Amino acid sequence: MRIVFMGTPAFAVPTLAEVIGAGHTIVAVYSQPPRAAGRGMAERKSPVQVFAGSAGIEVLTPASLKGAEEQAVFAAHAADAAVVVAYGLLLPNAILTAPKHGCFNLHPSKLPRWRGAAPIQRPIMSGDSETAAMVMRMEQGLDTGPVCLAEPVAIGPNQTYGDMHDILAQRGASLMVRALSALERGTLDCTPQPDEGVTYAKKIDKAEARIDFTKGAREVHNLIRGLSPFPGAWFEVGAEGKSERIKVLRASLAEGAGAPGEVLDDQLTVACGAGAVRFVELQRAGKKPMPVAEVLRGFPIPPGTRL
């Protein structure tokens, strides 16, 4: 089939690769415009734009698709379908209806649970034991379209956002190729989402990343998992005015009790409002992620310290 692919971050690249590998004709790739990034603030192309360019595919980076000119360019591709994976721009109705069979979105959650901006992080932060990769036929509502294919994916008790991001990217890529095959055969059946069980995965706020040790250990553990490796849950240690912010990338539930935020032993087990967590991997500002033992060799945090 003739496919327009629309995606921006690394999460979308496996799907683009799988669709190309399945033999479909990619008539155009859409990605968000290059952004200034890094210390020099040089413009940086998105992972999808880089991958598509290396494959010799035309890449379009409009700032919006609301204008008549952009919509006419999109319609001129005469696509059978559009595949949308974390594109990041609103698709007006003129775009949604331009391909012969419509637009199909890969969504990494168990719809209608966790519609919205952070569907991988929020299930982990809420302690869900299962999520899903889903292919949905898009409509104008926020992740409200009928679901065409779904594959449940377990969330392990210590798995992080980074872990699940990679798993769901690969599972979702295979699922989208299966959906396109069914679409081509005329056997793709899309079922409306139920009205019950709708939740919204709101965008991660920077203020959420600071660890509140007055909360229970399981809630603290889930916060750490859900925000690792980015933006990273963090705590501060040191005297006021000379404190350092340290990210926690991995932790485990532990036994112990004390005042919330109190370091209980030399392995960096920290008391919470109920129970305790043991930090496993940390990242100091400007440094690479390291196991706790390595961090403590150069930056001691003795028992009794309050974080």
N, C-alpha and C positions, 0 to 999 in steps of 0.2 A: 504494500500500500504506500501511498504518498503521505508522509508524516511530517508535521511541523513539531519540533521539540522545543519546549519552553522550560528552562531551569537555570539556576544560578550557582548554588554552592556545591561543595564536594559530594554531598548526599545525592545529588542528581546525576553525577557522572556515570555510576554503574548502569543506571537505566538507559542512558543514551548509548553506552557501549553495547548493551544487550540488544537494543532495538536495531542498531546498525548490524550487529552480528546475525540477527534473525533474517536479514535480507531485505528489510523495508528500505524505501527510498526516502532519505531525510532531505526534504526540499528546502528547509531553512531551520536554523536554530536561533531562538530568541533567548537573550540573557540580559540581566541588568547591566547598565553602563559601568565601565571601569570606575573604581573609587580610589581616592587618595588614601594611601595606607603606608605604614612603616615610618621610620624616623625621618626619612627624607620626604615623606608625603607624596611620593610619586604615584601616578595612576597605576592601579593594578587590575588586570583583567580577572574576571571570575573564573573559578575552576572549569565551569562548563564552556566558557568562551575559549579558554586555553585548549581544552581537549578537542572541541569541535574544530578549532583552527588547525590543530595538528592533523586532523582527519580530512582536511581540505573542504570543509563544509562552510557555507556562507553563514555568518553570524550577524544578527541584527540586534542592536542595543538601544531601542527607543526608551526615552525617559518616561513615556506614557503611551497607552494604546487608546486613549479617549478621542483623539483627533481623527477626522475623516480621512486624511492622507495616510496615516498609519494603518487604519482599518482597510483601506483600499489595497495597500501593499500586502497585508495579511491575506485578504480574500484572493488576491492574484496568484497565491501559491497553489490554489486549487487542491487543497489537501483533502485526503480521505478522513483524517483524524488529527487532532493535536494531542500530544502527550505532555502533561504539565507536572513538573516535580520541583517543588520549592522555588518557584519562579520569583515570587515576591512582589508582583505587580497585579493590580486589579484587572480582571478581564471583563470588559463591557459585553453586553449582550451581542453586539455586532461581531465580536471575536468568537464568543461561545458558539454561535450558530453558523459561522462561516464554513468550517469543515463539513464534509458530507455527513459524517457520522457523529460530529460533535467533538468535545474536548474531554479528555480522561486524565484524572489527577491521581497520583500515587500519594496516599495519606498514611502516615505511620502511627495510627492509633486504632482503637476498637470502636469505630463510629457506631452510634452518635456520641460515645464518650470521648472527650478531649478533642472537640473541634477547636480550630484556632491556631495560634502562633507557636506554641511550644508543646506539640503533641508527643514528643519523645521524653522530654524532661518531666512533665507534670505527672504521668503515671508512676514514674520512679519516686518522685517527691511525695506522692500520696500513698506509697507502699503497695501499689498494685502488683500482683504476681503474674499478670498476663497483659499483653498488648496485642497488636496485630498490624500486618501490612494490608492495605485495602486499595483497590482500584475503584474509583468513583466517577460516574458520569457527571460532569460539572454543570451547575446551574448558578444563578446569581447570588443565592444565599451563601453564607459562610460555611463551607463544608457540609452543605445540606443535601447534596445530590444523591441519587440512588446508588447503592453499592453493587458492583458487578462481580468482583472476585475478592476473596478475603483469605488470609492465612494467619491463624493465631501464632503468636510468638511468646514463649515464656520469658519472664524477667527473673533472673536468678537473684538470690538474696543479697549478693554483694556486687552485682553488675552495675556499671555506671552509665551515665548518658553517653559517653564515648563508646563504650562497649555496644550499647543498643543501637546507636547511630549506625555503626558499621554493619551490624547484623541486619537491621531493617533495610538499609540501603541495598544489600545484596538480595535479600528475600523479595523486596519490592521490585527490583529490576526483573527478576524471573517472573514474578506475578504479572507485571505489565506486558511482557512478551506473550504470556499465555492469554491475556485478555485481548491483545491485538490479533492473535491467531483465531480466537473465537469470533471476534468482530468480523474478520475477513471471511469466515465460514458462515456468518449470519446466525451464530448460536450463542452470542453473548447476551445473557439475561441479567438485567440490572433491577434490583429490588429496592423500593423506597425504604429509607431509614425509619425505624420506629420513633414515635413521639416521646416515648419514655426513655429515661436514662441519659438525657442530653447534659453534658458538662462542657465547659469552655477552658481551654488551655491558654490562659492569658500570657502575654509576653513576659519574660523574666525581667523583674525589676532589680536593679543593682542593689537596692536596699535589702532584698531578700537574701543576699549572699553572705551577710554577716551571721555567724553562728550564734544562736541564742541558747546558751547552755542551761537555762532554766527549763527548757522543754525536755521531754522524755528522750531517752537515748535512741529509741527507734526512730523518732521524728528527726533527730539530729543526724543520724546515720543516713536516712533517706534524703535529707537535704544535701549532704555531702555527695552521695551517689548521683543525685539528679543534676548537680551543677558541675560535675567533673567530666572533662578537664576545663570546660569554659562555661561561665565566667570564673568558676571556682569558689566554693564556700571558704570563708576565711575567719581567722581570729587574730587578735592583737596580743602581743606579749611585750613586756618591758615597762619602764617607768613612763608616766605621762610626759609627753613632749619628746621622748626618745623611744617610743614603742615601734615595733615592726609588725607589719601585716604579713601573715603567712597563710597560704592556701593549703587546704586539705584535699588531696586528690583521691585518696582511698582510706577507708577506716573499717573497723569491724565492731560489732557489739561486744561488750565485755562486762565482767562482774566488778562491782565496786560501788562505793558510796562516799559522798562527801559534799561539800558546798558546791553548787553549780559552777563549773569552770575550774575547779581545783584539780591540779595534776596529782595523780594518786601514786605513781611509781616511776621508775626510770625507763619505762617503755612508752611513756606518754599516753597512759590511760587517763582519761579525763572524766570527772563526775558530771552528770547531767541532773536535771530536775528529778528524774527517776532512772536509776541504772547508770551505765557509763559506756563510753566509746573508747576504743584504742586506735590511735592514728597509725596508719600503715605507710602512707606516702605523702610527702609534703613538698611544697615549692616556695622557697623564699623569693622575695622580689629580685628580679634580674637574674635569677639562677634557674637551672634545669630542675625538673622533678627528681626527688631523691627519696630512698627509703628512710624511715624515721631514724634508724640507727646512724646513718651517715650524717643526717642533719644535726643530731645531738652531739656528734663528735666535735663539730665546729661551732655549735650554737647551743650550749647546755640550757635545758629547761628543767630545773630540778623539781622533785616532788614538793608539794606545798605551794608552788606557783599558782596564782589565779589568772586564768586567761580571760 
